[in-house]
Amino acid sequence: MTGKPATKTIHHLVMMSPNEFRPKYINHAGFRVLQLTTPSPEFNWFMYQIIGPDYRWGGRNDWSKENWTAFVSKPSLETWLAYQDGNPVGYYEMELMKDRTIKIHCVGLIKKYIGLGLGAHLLSHCVDRGWQHNPTKITLNTCSHDHPRALPNYLKRGFRLEHNSIESENSTWESKIFK
């Protein structure tokens, strides 16, 4: 007996102008967002592995160390880390594409730091940083597996839904040792 393949909805979001941006920053003692100034494939991998499984982030599960190194070493990619009292609590990756679009690849928090208002702050920091590159637009994709407050947060910050797509899920999340 064969079943219907599982699917997920991909939400393709866009912000066309800095005038659409509605930031929300918090004054949370000890919270900081700092840029990773030296590419570190191990750190990007670690953050992806610690946040991604809860939301079934895909696309990098079979990446080798060489894939990670090539990705994070691109001059067009920025990785920013969120810290609470010196502890890493989340991150984002964004890239200025050749067409002058900022693409937000990942933005997320470690599970135990969700619900403190840090997500809105981290996303606001990310979008603000994106507009500093003077792009034509900022894009972001999320899916039906993301945290229930993720899509509302994106929409409250000024993103609008460009379109949805349905994707078949034929793989499961598999954490791999970074070799």
Secondary structure as UniProt FT lines:
FT   STRAND          6..15
FT   HELIX           18..20
FT   TURN            29..30
FT   STRAND          31..35
FT   HELIX           41..51
FT   HELIX           52..55
FT   TURN            61..62
FT   HELIX           65..72
FT   TURN            75..76
FT   STRAND          77..84
FT   TURN            85..86
FT   STRAND          87..96
FT   TURN            98..99
FT   STRAND          101..109
FT   HELIX           111..113
FT   TURN            114..115
FT   HELIX           118..131
FT   TURN            132..133
FT   STRAND          137..143
FT   TURN            144..145
FT   TURN            148..149
FT   HELIX           150..156
FT   TURN            157..158
FT   STRAND          160..169
//
